[in-house]
Amino acid sequence: MEEQLANLAKELAELKSANAVGNTVTAEIYYYLTIPLMILIHVGFLGYEMGASRMKNVLASGLKNILAFAFMIPTFYYFGWWAYWAFPTGLDFGIGPNGISGLEYAAAAANPAGAVMGPNLGDSATGVFWGAFTLFACATASIMSGAVIERIRVVPFVVLAIILGSFAWVVAAAWGWHADGWLVTKWGFHDFGASGVVHMISGFFALGVLIHLGPRIGKFNADGTANHLAGHNMPMTMVGLMCIIVGFWGFLMACLIFPGEAWSWSATSFTNIYGTPMNLSALTFNLLMAISGGIIGAWMTTRDPFWMMSAGLGGIIATAAGLDIYWPPMTFAIAFVGCAWVMPWSAKMIEKMGIDDAVGAVTVHGVLGAYALIVLGIVASGYPSAAAEGAVTTNLFGQIGGTIVMALIGFVPGYVFAWIFKKMGILRTSEAVELAGLDISEVPAVAYPEGAGAPVAAE
């Protein structure tokens, strides 16, 4: 009997071990698949920004977008990932209440020279988590790149992209998108789908850059009225925007913590990044309602296909902060209001300020990101902001305070570094280059070699 019990115990232990391995493999595959889905975001941004450019600038716009993606990967590897784990409690680099932050933790979790940050058969999580966060960083740079097309130089653009994607948004994420983040633990800040820590940061960073970059030649008349500088390919722009929306399924999948792992908050169910309950079913209901609410809202007020497709993305951003909390009809309503009224109002106000945001990035990402955070503070007040014992509940004060912090983290570095580059005389292309087209000076290739778009001789 004792021998039989021993054998049974051994079999149970082996089964438990096999189940644990199986769960780990499933978790690894889950996050691994979010990465190619998020790369679709950049496929989308590439098509979106090239389509929104005039023919003479199309390859230059594409080149900058590709460079933003490429430079983000090594810079996020070397210091962006480290900053996420080091900064949550603020500039003191202290250990947070959950013990997953601080200098020592960052050195163990994100040391570029350490075994964790390389091929390691004993570690099934770090690489795919790092990959997902790296793609978040790439997204911030791509958001900024659309706003500044057709007049910014390559080198300052790349430097600004690195500052935004591998530092500014990382600080915001550490403070407000981390279980030890001081905005979460002290103010009750909540931002499930990164309306603030990714989108708002990027939009306000772009605003800071645009103030110094100035409008494209021909955008504004002497009396301050604006002209529409249409891109060369609206269908390309619309398809690009739809690819971004597809990619956001991967983005938001990666915002969920897989259950049953040593690093998971729960042994049996998905949670958000703060440890509060969430699942893919709820995400599906709300994500689809957000997309449709945004598109229908824009159609009701603009009838413009560009803004309708932008509003599909805008609907996600307007609700992303609370997709883990909202009931689907509420998601639809918040997206509808954001894209029917907030979005067109914001776009008009920014234009009246003399700012030339070529693709509406400040509005769609910055303003709708702020709208998302504040609305969440109104409708979800009292909801647990995090799973930690004694955590501050979500509240309007914390959301407004977090919104102000996000605006400053985004705007200030964008404004300051763009000012520096402007003073150095290297921020913007020359008037002659801009009039002739950036492709001529920046790209050793021709977008349309068969002469598409060339002037037709009069008969």
Long-range contacts (C-beta under 8 A, 24 or more apart in sequence): 20-260, 23-260, 23-261, 24-124, 24-261, 25-124, 26-258, 27-124, 27-125, 27-258, 27-260, 27-261, 28-124, 28-125, 28-128, 30-253, 30-258, 31-125, 31-128, 31-129, 31-131, 31-132, 31-254, 31-258, 32-128, 32-131, 33-250, 33-253, 34-128, 34-132, 34-135, 34-250, 34-251, 34-253, 34-254, 35-128, 35-131, 35-132, 35-135, 35-250, 36-250, 37-246, 37-247, 37-249, 37-250, 37-251, 37-253, 38-132, 38-135, 38-136, 38-138, 38-139, 38-247, 38-250, 38-251, 38-254, 39-135, 39-247, 40-243, 40-244, 40-246, 40-247, 40-250, 41-135, 41-138, 41-139, 41-142, 41-243, 41-244, 41-247, 41-248, 41-250, 41-251, 42-69, 42-138, 42-139, 42-142, 42-247, 43-240, 43-243, 43-247, 44-239, 44-240, 44-241, 44-242, 44-243, 44-244, 44-245, 44-246, 44-247, 45-142, 45-143, 45-145, 45-146, 45-240, 45-244, 46-240, 47-236, 47-237, 47-239, 47-240, 47-243, 48-146, 48-236, 48-237, 48-240, 48-241, 48-243, 48-244, 48-359, 49-142, 49-145, 49-146, 49-149, 49-240, 49-359, 50-233, 50-236, 50-240, 51-231, 51-232, 51-233, 51-234, 51-235, 51-236, 51-237, 51-238, 51-239, 51-240, 52-146, 52-149, 52-231, 52-237, 52-358, 52-359, 53-149, 53-150, 53-231, 53-232, 53-358, 54-150, 54-229, 54-230, 54-231, 54-232, 54-437, 55-232, 55-437, 55-447, 55-448, 55-452, 55-453, 56-436, 56-437, 56-438, 56-439, 56-440, 57-149, 57-150, 57-437, 57-438, 57-439, 58-232, 58-233, 58-439, 58-447, 59-439, 59-442, 59-443, 59-445, 59-446, 59-447, 60-150, 60-437, 60-438, 60-439, 60-442, 60-443, 61-145, 61-149, 61-150, 61-438, 63-154, 63-442, 63-443, 64-145, 64-149, 64-152, 64-154, 64-157, 64-158, 65-142, 65-145, 65-146, 67-154, 67-157, 67-158, 67-161, 68-138, 68-141, 68-142, 68-144, 68-145, 68-157, 68-158, 68-161, 68-165, 69-138, 69-141, 69-142, 71-141, 71-158, 71-161, 71-162, 72-134, 72-137, 72-138, 72-141, 72-161, 72-162, 72-165, 72-166, 73-134, 73-138, 75-162, 75-165, 75-166, 76-130, 76-133, 76-134, 76-137, 76-165, 76-166, 76-170, 77-112, 77-117, 77-130, 77-134, 78-112, 79-166, 79-167, 80-133, 80-134, 80-137, 80-165, 80-166, 80-167, 80-170, 81-110, 81-117, 81-130, 81-133, 81-134, 82-106, 82-107, 82-110, 82-111, 82-112, 83-166, 83-167, 83-170, 83-171, 83-174, 84-110, 84-133, 84-170, 84-173, 84-174, 84-178, 85-109, 85-110, 85-174, 86-174, 87-170, 87-171, 87-174, 87-175, 88-174, 88-175, 88-178, 88-180, 88-181, 88-182, 89-180, 89-182, 90-175, 90-182, 95-180, 96-178, 96-179, 96-180, 96-181, 96-182, 96-185, 97-180, 97-185, 97-388, 98-179, 98-180, 98-388, 99-180, 100-178, 100-179, 100-180, 101-174, 101-178, 101-180, 125-261, 125-263, 132-254, 133-173, 135-251, 135-254, 136-169, 136-173, 136-194, 136-198, 136-251, 136-254, 137-165, 137-166, 137-169, 137-170, 138-165, 139-198, 139-202, 139-251, 140-164, 140-165, 140-168, 140-169, 140-198, 140-201, 140-202, 140-205, 141-165, 141-202, 143-199, 143-202, 143-203, 143-206, 143-361, 143-365, 144-202, 144-205, 144-206, 144-209, 144-361, 144-414, 146-358, 146-359, 146-361, 147-206, 147-209, 147-210, 147-357, 147-358, 147-359, 147-361, 147-362, 148-206, 148-209, 148-210, 148-213, 148-358, 149-358, 149-359, 150-216, 150-229, 150-358, 150-434, 150-438, 151-213, 151-214, 151-216, 151-217, 151-428, 151-429, 151-434, 151-438, 152-209, 152-213, 152-427, 152-428, 152-429, 153-426, 153-427, 153-428, 153-429, 154-442, 155-426, 156-418, 156-421, 156-426, 156-427, 159-417, 159-421, 160-205, 160-209, 160-414, 160-417, 160-418, 160-421, 163-413, 163-414, 163-417, 164-201, 164-202, 164-205, 164-410, 164-413, 164-414, 167-413, 168-201, 168-205, 168-409, 168-410, 168-413, 168-414, 169-197, 169-198, 169-201, 169-202, 169-409, 169-410, 171-409, 172-196, 172-197, 172-201, 172-405, 172-406, 172-409, 172-410, 173-197, 173-198, 175-405, 176-402, 176-405, 176-406, 177-273, 178-273, 179-273, 179-274, 179-275, 179-386, 179-387, 179-388, 183-398, 183-401, 183-402, 183-405, 184-274, 184-385, 184-386, 184-391, 184-392, 185-386, 185-388, 185-391, 185-392, 186-392, 187-392, 187-395, 187-397, 187-398, 187-401, 187-402, 188-385, 188-391, 188-392, 188-393, 188-394, 188-395, 188-398, 189-385, 189-394, 189-398, 189-399, 189-401, 189-402, 190-274, 190-321, 190-322, 190-325, 190-376, 190-380, 190-383, 190-385, 190-394, 190-398, 190-399, 191-320, 191-321, 191-373, 191-376, 191-402, 192-255, 192-272, 192-273, 192-274, 192-278, 192-320, 192-321, 192-322, 192-323, 192-324, 192-325, 193-251, 193-252, 193-255, 193-316, 193-319, 193-320, 193-321, 193-323, 193-324, 194-251, 194-255, 194-320, 194-321, 195-317, 195-318, 195-319, 195-320, 195-321, 195-368, 195-369, 195-372, 195-373, 196-321, 196-369, 196-370, 196-372, 196-373, 196-402, 196-403, 196-406, 197-406, 198-369, 199-317, 199-320, 199-365, 199-366, 199-368, 199-369, 200-365, 200-366, 200-369, 200-370, 200-373, 200-403, 200-406, 200-407, 200-410, 201-369, 201-406, 201-409, 201-410, 202-361, 202-365, 202-366, 202-410, 203-361, 203-362, 203-363, 203-364, 203-365, 203-366, 203-367, 203-369, 203-410, 204-362, 204-366, 204-406, 204-407, 204-410, 204-411, 204-414, 205-410, 205-411, 205-413, 205-414, 206-357, 206-361, 206-362, 206-365, 206-366, 206-414, 207-350, 207-355, 207-357, 207-362, 207-366, 207-410, 207-411, 207-414, 208-410, 208-411, 208-412, 208-413, 208-414, 208-415, 208-416, 208-418, 209-414, 209-415, 209-417, 209-418, 210-355, 210-356, 210-357, 210-362, 211-355, 211-415, 211-418, 212-415, 212-418, 212-419, 212-421, 212-422, 212-427, 213-418, 213-422, 213-427, 213-428, 214-356, 214-428, 215-354, 215-355, 215-356, 216-356, 216-358, 216-434, 217-431, 217-434, 217-435, 219-356, 220-354, 220-356, 224-352, 224-354, 226-351, 229-358, 232-453, 234-305, 234-306, 237-306, 237-309, 238-305, 238-306, 238-309, 241-309, 241-310, 241-312, 241-313, 242-309, 242-312, 244-313, 245-291, 245-312, 245-313, 245-316, 248-287, 248-313, 248-316, 249-287, 252-283, 252-287, 252-316, 252-320, 252-323, 253-280, 253-283, 256-280, 256-283, 265-387, 271-387, 272-324, 274-385, 274-386, 274-387, 275-386, 275-387, 275-388, 276-324, 276-383, 276-384, 276-385, 276-386, 276-387, 277-324, 278-324, 282-323, 282-324, 283-323, 283-324, 285-328, 285-331, 286-319, 286-323, 286-326, 286-328, 286-331, 287-316, 287-323, 289-328, 289-329, 289-331, 289-332, 289-335, 290-315, 290-316, 290-318, 290-319, 290-320, 290-323, 290-331, 290-332, 290-334, 290-335, 291-315, 291-316, 291-335, 292-332, 292-335, 293-319, 293-331, 293-332, 293-333, 293-334, 293-335, 293-336, 293-339, 294-318, 294-335, 294-336, 294-338, 294-339, 295-339, 296-336, 297-335, 297-336, 297-337, 297-338, 297-339, 297-340, 297-341, 297-343, 298-339, 298-340, 298-343, 298-344, 300-340, 301-340, 301-341, 301-344, 302-344, 307-343, 307-344, 307-347, 307-360, 310-343, 310-359, 310-360, 310-364, 311-339, 311-343, 313-364, 314-338, 314-339, 314-343, 314-364, 314-368, 315-339, 317-364, 317-365, 317-368, 317-369, 317-372, 318-342, 318-368, 318-371, 318-372, 318-375, 319-372, 320-372, 321-372, 321-373, 321-375, 321-376, 322-372, 322-375, 322-376, 322-379, 322-380, 325-376, 325-380, 325-383, 326-379, 326-380, 330-379, 334-372, 334-375, 334-379, 338-368, 338-371, 338-372, 338-375, 339-368, 342-367, 342-368, 342-371, 343-367, 343-368, 366-410, 369-406, 370-403, 370-406, 370-407, 373-399, 373-400, 373-402, 373-403, 373-406, 374-399, 374-400, 374-403
